[in-house]
């Protein structure tokens, strides 16, 4: 198992120094996979099996991990932001 694995549609490194950080992380063993997560199941030993679509090959694949963090980059709903008096800027 890789020590860190990130599943993403693409990797963008827009700000200064971020591309160097990305390359350094890969050099230290981080695995960046172009894939869409389809599901997570737990094995009897407690490890988690992540099922994902490999974007480059179009195949459904599985990878075992001891911990999974699911996060989605989102922009707040404008109506919800207005009702909570949050300031949302178009980006």
N, C-alpha and C positions, 0 to 999 in steps of 0.2 A: 504494500500500500504506500502511495506517496504521502509525504508528511503534510502536504497541503494540496488541495485540488480545487480549482474554480471552473465551474461550468458557465459558459457564456455564449451569446450569439456572435459577438465580436469584441475585440479589445481595442479601446481607443485610448491613446495616451497624449491628450492635448496640452497639458501644462508642462512647464519647464521642469526637467528632472524626472518626470514620471516614466518615460520610456526607459531610462537608465535603471530605475527602481524595478520595472517590469522585467528587464533582462537579468538583473541581479537575482530576483526571486526565482526565475527559471533556472539560473545557474546553481542556486542553492537547493534545487530539487522540487520546487513548486510545479505542479502540473496544471496547465491551462487547456481545457477541453472545449472545443466548439460543439456544444450540445444543448438540447432542451430536456430538462428533467421531466420525467413522466410519472415517477412514483418512488416511494421509499418503503422498504419492508425490513422488519427486524428478524435476525436469525436467532436461534436458540442460545448462542454464545453472547448475545447482546450487540454484536456488530450489525451495522446497517447496510443494506444492499440498495444502491441507488440505480434505478432503471432510467436510462436516458436515450434520446435519439441523437446519434452521432451525425451532426450536420454535414460533415464532409463526405461520409459514405452513405447516409440515408438509412442506416441500420439501427435497430433497437439493441442497446448494449447494457450490460450491468457492470457495476464496480462496487467493491466492498469498502466500507469505511468504518472507523470506530466512532466518529462523530460527524453529524451533518448539520449545517446551518443553512436554512432556506431564507433568501432575501431577494426582494424584487425592487428594482429602481422604479419609483413611481412619482408622479406629479400629483399633488392634491387636487381633488375635485373643486372647481371654482366656486360652486354653490356652497359646499361644505366649508370652504375657506372663508367665504363671506359671512356665513352664519357664526363662525367662531372668531370673527374679526381678525383672521390671519391675513397677512399681505402676501399675495401671489403675484410674481412677475412672470410675464411670458418669456420663454427662453427658447 
